[in-house]
Amino acid sequence: MGDVRDSKVDFGALAVLHKWPSLANQRRPDREPYQVLEGTLDDCISAFMQKPVTTRHLYEIRTGAQPPLVTEILSPEHVIELSRLREFL
């Protein structure tokens, strides 16, 4: 049975942090998210984690897929899990 440490995540991979336009702290599905930061997956995770918890749901990270742990669009919950995983690697 695999261990999480067996799953390699390239935190140096190119990634982009996006923010959804919002109204009353809710995503506007009628608008496209815009780029906030372009850098490595590590940079984007760090920038995301610095955002206030109450606004994190407005952000997502887009990167190249790294199955099974990294999808092309990372939800806030997924980013938080990767941030925790990063602490152990």
GIHU-V781713 format. One record per residue. RES is the residue in three letters. D_FIRST is the distance of its C-alpha to the first C-alpha in Angstrom with 1 decimal. Layout:
RES,D_FIRST  RES,D_FIRST
This chain:
MET,0.0  GLY,3.8  ASP,6.7  VAL,10.0  ARG,11.7  ASP,10.0  SER,11.8  LYS,15.3  VAL,18.2  ASP,21.7  PHE,23.8  GLY,26.8  ALA,26.7  LEU,29.9  ALA,30.0  VAL,32.7  LEU,33.2  HIS,35.2  LYS,37.2  TRP,38.4  PRO,42.1  SER,42.6  LEU,45.3  ALA,45.2  ASN,41.7  GLN,40.4  ARG,39.1  ARG,41.8  PRO,40.3  ASP,43.6  ARG,43.0  GLU,40.7  PRO,38.6  TYR,40.0  GLN,38.6  VAL,38.6  LEU,36.8  GLU,35.6  GLY,33.5  THR,30.0  LEU,27.1  ASP,27.3  ASP,31.0  CYS,30.6  ILE,28.0  SER,30.4  ALA,33.4  PHE,31.7  MET,30.8  GLN,34.5  LYS,35.7  PRO,36.9  VAL,34.3  THR,36.9  THR,37.0  ARG,33.3  HIS,33.1  LEU,35.6  TYR,33.4  GLU,30.7  ILE,29.2  ARG,29.3  THR,27.5  GLY,25.9  ALA,22.6  GLN,19.5  PRO,16.8  PRO,14.6  LEU,15.9  VAL,19.6  THR,22.0  GLU,25.6  ILE,27.1  LEU,25.4  SER,26.7  PRO,27.7  GLU,24.8  HIS,22.4  VAL,24.4  ILE,24.2  GLU,20.4  LEU,20.4  SER,23.0  ARG,20.9  LEU,18.0  ARG,20.7  GLU,21.7  PHE,18.6  LEU,18.6
